[in-house]
Amino acid sequence: MITDQTKYRSKVGALMYLTASRPDIMHATCYCARYQAQPNEKHLTAVKRIFRYLKDTIHMGLWYPKDTGFELTAFSDSDHAGCLDSRKSTSGGIQFLGGDKVVSWSSKKQDCTSMSSVKPSMCLYLRAALKFYG
């Protein structure tokens, strides 16, 4: 059963806005955003689950005290062929300042199918690092 596209897109758009301060929902939100053309009840249930998670973790968010150090730490990962429809990978990365203060993150479905999970992870990490340093 197809869900109302306008309502589904509105909910996904609200979640996308919230990812600016809640990077923990980035991957799930981007996954839901893939199905905006023809959402069904399963997709709407996933969106509602994210909103329930946000309600239960309302105390979480980003916090940057003024004594944050300048040590940069970065992580990246990829789910090798994680999309069951296209067999494309989703890569993600995150950068921390001072050990535990999130300053940058990303999640992207790859344009082409990769033969291993190392290549998209490394490409994402290098792209994010170059973007971060200007």
N, C-alpha and C positions, 0 to 999 in steps of 0.2 A: 504494500500500500504506500503510495506516494504521499509525503507530508507537504504541507503548505510551504512552498519555496520562500516566500517573503518572510514568514515568521522564522523559519530555519536560518535564513541568511542574516536576519536581524540579531538572532541569538549568537551566531558565530561571530558577527561583527563586534558585538559587545565583548565577547571573550577575547577577540584579537586586541581590542583596546586595553583590556586588563593585563595582557601579557607584558605591557610596558613596566608594570610593577610586580608581576607575578610570573617569573620565568619558569616556575614549576609546572605551569599549565601549557607551555608553548607547544610541546610535541603533540599532546592530545588535541589541542585546539587546531593545529595545522592539519592533523589527520581528519578531523571533522570538516574542515574547510574544503577538503578535496571533493566532497559529495554535495556541494551546493546546487549543482545542476539538477540532480534527481534524488533528493533526500527521501529516505523512507523511515519507518518507525524505529528501526535499529539505530539509525544515525541520530535521530532526535533523542533517543534514550541515552546515547553517549554524551550528547550536549548537556542534557539534564544532569547526568552524573558529574560532569565537570562543575556545574553550578552548585551541586550539593557538596562537592569537595571544597569549593571556595567558601561556602557557608560554614563548613566545619573547621576550616583553617583560616578564619578571618583575621586572626592575630598575626599571621605570617605576612611578610613583605620585605622590602629592601631597606636597609639601614646603613648609613655611612657616617660614623663618628669622625670628628675632625682629626683624631690621632691615628687615622688609618695609614699604614706603611705603604711603601711603593714597590713591594715585591709583586711581580706579575706571575700568575700561574694560569695555565690554560689546559683544557681537556677537550678531546673530540672523540666522537664515536659514530658508528654507522651500523644500521641493521641490514646486513647483506640480503638484498632482494626481499625486503620486508613487505612490500605492497603485493598483496595476493592477486590484484587485478593486472598490474603491469610488470611485476617482478623487478621494479626499480627500487633502489635503496633510498633510505632517508638518512641524511647525515646531520649531525648536530655538534655544536661546540659551545664552550663557555669559558670566559676569562674572569679571573678573580684578581683583585688588588688587595694587598695586605693579607693574603691567605684565605679570607672568607667573605670578602665584599664583592658581590657580582657587579661587573661593569659592562659586560657585553655577552650576548648569547645569540645563537641562531639555530634554526632547524629548517632543512630544505630537502625536498624530494629531488633526487638527481635527475638530470635531463636524459641520461642514457643508462643502460644496464651495465653495471660493472662486473668484472669477472672475480673480484675479491673485495673484501671489506676494508683492506688497508688503503687502497688508492683513494676512495672518496673521503675517508677520515683524514688522510694526510693533506689532500687538496683543500679541504674545508679549514683545517688548522692553519695552513699557510695563508690562505685567503683572509681569514679572520685576523691573523697576526699582522699582515701587511696593511689591512684596513685600519686596525687599531693604532699602528704606529704612523699612519699618514702616508 
